[in-house]
Amino acid sequence: MLKLPAILLIALSFSIQGITQRTMSGIVVDQASGQPLPGASVFISNTSKGTVTDNTGAFRLIDLPVGHQELIVSSVGFETNAFSFSSEKLPMIVRVEMQVKVKELENVMVEPSVIEGWDKWGRLFLDHFIGRTPNAQKCRIKNYKSIRFRYFKKSNRVIAWSDEPLIIENKALGYTLHYQLENFEANFRSQVTTYSGYPYFEDHQEEGKKIRNRWQAAREKAYAGSIMEFIRSVYNNTLTADGYDVRRMVRTPNHEKLRVRDIYSARSRGEMPAGVSINGQVKISLTGKQNTDSVINDSSDYYSRIMRQDDHIDTYGSSVLTADSLIINRDGIYKAIWFDDYLYITYKNEVEDKLYLQNFGEKRSPSFQRSLIWLASKSPVLIDANGSYSPPQEIFSTSYWGWSEKIADLLPLDYMPEKP
């Protein structure tokens, strides 16, 4: 994930008798000149709470969500400013000093690269950023021409950036997202794609009741089985009631496949060892010579079978975990979770989407949605009641969530499903 610039923000918490709202107000200025910045975007990341500064650089946000939040301030030509705070510290007055953006990509690059365009990398960006779910088909990046790409041949990876927030129209869920893209990288060598940024949601209010009901149904479907719902379930200790089966999983390398792969590599280099090994044993004839024909046939069949196996061996825990087994600490409105290795998560209230199976060439009937998560640096993660977790770059996911948890199915943290 991208390391953000130093936060140039002065926060003044205050408590005034009679003020009970969760509010934040302040002023945004150019750090160099001290002059106010009108028209700067100010919002709480991953929510529908946002505004723009007036002619004096002032702003005010009201009725902010409970929990850990990030105030994001952005303006064209300036570095994005991010300030983490707790709703417990509200109300708050802030002064945000903005730095002129350093065009880092014009600096000397350590690794040679080439700048390429949307025609070359647009489809990859859409698949890994917007997603390939049914909702993704109803999303459009209105200013996609602002996105640029840089390919690094040596490390076989591509990065993307934009000098302005991406405007993403999501007709499936009824939102327009203003996404401040901070990082996007597709690494073809490791087959891992990462992106980070700050989304602000604008709810489409102007449509009629029929369309809004359709959006509401689509939002509830996107919410069911999402990481946001899962985090809320952990926080509220309602995993089983909400349809989640959580087990530990340990992943170890398939050492036999690695050994066979080394043999194939040696053979391709003309360095085949004298004895042909099958499952760790060298076959020798009674005369002391290798029975070449039978050994080669046997070994080829064995090698082919091993090379079709996965690179790792996964071992699953026999017991279902409760939220209490993941929570290691409580601090006010926050809870800290930690786990080793992987969590294997089955969501039993929904089955896999047919597009998910088609995308991965799975010719079978849909089953329960199954996902894996792990902690990138093995550090604890803070969660709160709205489904937020911090730091956001700590939790990685794959399998179903690796496919479904993209921008097209993203919901704001202040979203709440309608009660049945």
N, C-alpha and C positions, 0 to 999 in steps of 0.2 A: 504494500500500500504506500501511497505517496506521503512523504513527510511534509506537513504543512509549514508555512513560514511562521516565524515567531508572532504570537498574538499581541497586537498593539492595542490593547483595550484596557481602559481604566474603569473598574466597576465600583460603584458606591452603593452598598446595601443600606436601606433605611427602613425605619419603622415609624409610621405616622399614625397617630390615634385616629380611628375611624376608617382607615383604609384596610380592607380585608381581601381585595381582589388580587389575583395572581397577575400582576402587571409588570411591564418593563417599558421604560421610556428612555430617551437619550438623544444624542446628537452625533452625526457622522461628519468627520472633517478630513481634509488632506493633511497628512502628517507634516509634509514639507512646508506648506504655506499657512496652515492653520485655518484655511478657508472652508466653509461648509460645503458638503457634497450633496446637492439636490438630486433626486431621482435614483439614489442608491437603493438596491434591493435589500430588505431586512426581513428575515423570516426565521422561524424555528424549524430546524432541519427535520424532514420526514413528517411534517404536519401540514395542516391547512391554515396555520397562523402566520400571516405575513403582511407586509406593507411596503411602501417606498417612502423615502425621506422627502419632506417638503422643501420649499425654496430656502429655508434656513438650515437645512440638513437635519431637522428634527424628525423623530418618529415616536410612535406609541403602540404597544401591543398589549392586548387585554385578554383575560380569561385563558391564560396559558395552561397547558397540560401539567398534571402532577407527575413528578419524577425527575429523572436525569434528562437534561435537554442540551441542545447546542444552538446558540444564536449564530446565525450566518449573515454576514454583511458582504455584499459584492457590488462592484461597479466596474464598468468597462475601463480597462487600462490600469486597474489596481489589483493588488493581490487580494485573494479571498481571505476574509477574517472569520475565524471560528472561535467561539468562546463557550466552554462548557460550564454549566451551572445547575444547581438543584432548585426545584420549585420551592423548597423550604426557605431559600434565601430571598424570595420575592416578598413585597415589591422591590424593584431595583431601578436605579438610574445609571446609565452607562455613557461613557464618551469613547467613541470608536475612532482611532486614528489610522487612516488607510495609507499604505505604502504603494508607490508606483510600481507596477508589475515589471519584473526583470524578465526579459525575453530569453529564458534559459536555453531554448532550442537554437538560438543564434550564437550561443557560446561555442567554444571549441569542444567537440564531442570526443570522448575517449575512444569510442568505437565507431568506425565508419558506418554511415547509414545513408539511405536515400529517402526523400520525401515523395510520397505517392498519394493518389487521390481516391475519391469515393468509388470510382469505377473499379478499382483494384480491390479495395478492402471493405466496401460498403456492406456487402452481404454478410461477411464475417462479423462486422460490428453489430448489425441488426440481430443476428442469431444469438450472439453472446451477451448483448446488452439489453435489447428489447425482449428477446426470447423467441421461442418457437411454439408457444402455447396457442390455443384458439384466440385468446385475448390479444396476442401479439399481431394477429392478422388485422386487427382493428385499430392499430396504433400507427401514428405518423410523426416523424421528426420534421417539423415545419421548416427548420433552418439547418437541414443536414449538410448544406454546402459549407457551413462554417467549420465542419469537422475535418481535420487534417491528420494524416498518417505518416509515420516514419518507420521504415523497415530496417532492421539490423541483421545483415546476412550472417555474420560470424556467430552470433548467439541465436539466430533463427527465431526472431520475435518481432512483433509489430506493436507500436504504441499509437494512441490516438489522443488528440486534444482539441479544444475549442476555446477561442478567446471570448466567447459570449455564452451565456447559459443556453442549454438546449431546450427548445420549446417542443414538448411532446404531447400531442393530442391523443388521448385514450378514449375512443368512442365506446369501447366495451364497458368501462367502469365509470364513465362520465366525469373524467378529470382532465385538466390540462396541467402537465408537470413542467415546472421550470427547474431544470436540473443543472446544477453547477458541477460540471465534470472536472474532477481533480486528477484522475488517473484511469487509464485503460491500457492493459497489456495482455496480448495473447502470445504465450510462449509455446511454440510448436515443439520444442525439444522436450519440455516437461509435460506438455499437453494440459497446462493449467492457464485459465483466463481469470484475471482479476480486474476489478474496477472499483472506484470509490468516488463519492461526490455527495452533494447535498440537494435533496429534492424538496420542492415546495409545491403543494397541491392546491390548485384552484378548482373548486367544485362547480360543475355546470348547473346553474340555477334556473336558466331561462326556459328549459324544456317543459313539456306537459307531463301530466301525472303518469300516463302510460309509459313514456320513456323512462321517467324516474323510477318507476316500479321495476322496469327491466334492469336498470343500473343497480338498484338495490339487490336484486336477486343475483346479479353477476358479482357484486361485491361480497355477498355472503358466501358464494361458492369459492371465490378467491381466498377468503379468510379461513374457511374450513380446511384444516390440515396445514396451514402456513406456519412458517417459523415464528411469526408474531403471535399466533394463537398458542403455539407450543410453549413459548417463553411465558406467556400469561398463565398457562396451565401449570408450569413449574412453580411460578410465583405463588399461585393460589392453591397449590397442592391438589389439583383436580385432574391429573393426567389420565387416570383410568376412566373417570366420568366423562372426560372429553374425547375418549376414543384412542388414547395413545398407549402403545405397548413399547416400553423402553428397556433395552438390555445392553449390557456391556459387550464390546467386541474387541478382540485382540487380533491384529494383523501382523503376520510374520512372513518373511521372504520364503518363497518356494526354492529352497536350496538345491533340490534335485534338478529343477528346471534351469537354474543358473549354471549348474555343473554341465548339463547337457548343452546349453548354449555355448559354453566355453569350448566344448569339444567340437561343435560345429564351426566355431570361429577358427580353431586350430586347424581343422580339416581344410577350410577355405584358404588358409595361408600355407598349406602344404606342410603343416607341422603335426600331423596325426601321430599320437603316441603309439608305441609298439604294440601294446595290448589294448584290445577293444573292450571297453568297460560297459557292463550292463548292470545298472543298479549297484554300482560300486564294486563289482567283481569282474576280473579279467578272465575271459574264456580261453583256455589253452587245451590243445589236443593231448591224447595220451602219449604221443611221441615227443611231446615238449614243444610242438609247433602249434601255431594258432590254426584252428579249424576255420579258415577264412570265410568260406561261403556261408556256412550256417550261422557263424557269429555276425557277419555283416547283415544277413537277413533279419536275424533276431534283434540285433541292435538297432537297425533302421526302423523296425516296427515299434520298438520300445521308445526310441528317440522321438518319433513322430507323435506318439501318444503323449509323452511328457511335454513336448513343445505346444500342444493344444491346451495344456492346463493354464490356469491363471498365474500371474507373476507372484501372487501372494496367497497365503493360506489363512483364511478367516476362521476364528474360533469364537463362538457365540456363548454368552452367559446363559445359564439355565433359569435364573430367577429374573422376574420382572422388577424393575427399579421403581421406587417411589421418589417423589420430589425431595423428600428429606434426605435421601441418600446422595443427592447432588448438591444440596445447599450446605455450604461449609461455614457461613457466617451471616449474621443479620445486623444491619446498621441503619436504624431509623426506617425510612421507607424503602431502603434498598436491601437486596439479598445478594450474596456472592455465591456463585456456583463454580464447581471445578470437577473435572473427571479426567482420568488417564485414558490413553488409547482412544477408542471410538465409542460413540453411542449409536446403536442400531435401533432406529425408530420406525415403528409400524403404526400407520394411521388407519384405523379400522372403520371409520365412518364414511370413507369414500374409496373408490377404486381408481386405478390409474386411468388417465385419459388415453384414448386410443391413439392420439397423435404422439404421445410419449413412446408407445410401443413401435409405431411406424418409424419415428426418428432414429430408433436404435435397432431396427430390423428384427424386432421380437415378434415371432409368429405364434402367439398364444393369446389366451383370453386374459383380460385385465384382472389383476389381483389387488390386494390392499397396497396402498402407497407406502413404499419403504425408502428410507433415507438414512444416510450416514452423516454425522457431524464429528468434528474434532477441533481441539484448541491449537491454534497455529504455534504459539510459543509456550504452551502448557501453563499459562497464567490464569488465575481466577478471573471471572467475568461478573460484573455487576448487572443485575436485572432489576426492573421495577414493574409495577402493576400494569403499565400501558403496553408492555411487550418490548420495551427498549432494552438493549444490552450494550455495555461499554467495557472495553473498546470494541467498536463494531468490526474491526479487521481481525479480531481474535478467533471468531467462529467461522470455520469453513464447512461447506456442505457438498455432498455429491449424491449420486443416484437420483431419486425423484426430485428432491429439493434442488439439486444441481441443475435440473431442467426447468422446474416451475418457478423458482424464486428469482425472477428477472423483473425488469421495470414494468412490463406489460401487466403483471399481476400484483404490483406493489400497492399497498394501502397506507394511508397516513396513520401515524401512531394515535391520533385522536379519533380514529374510526372505532365505532362500537356497533356490533350486529344488533338488529332489532330482536327484542325478547319474544319468544314464541307465545 
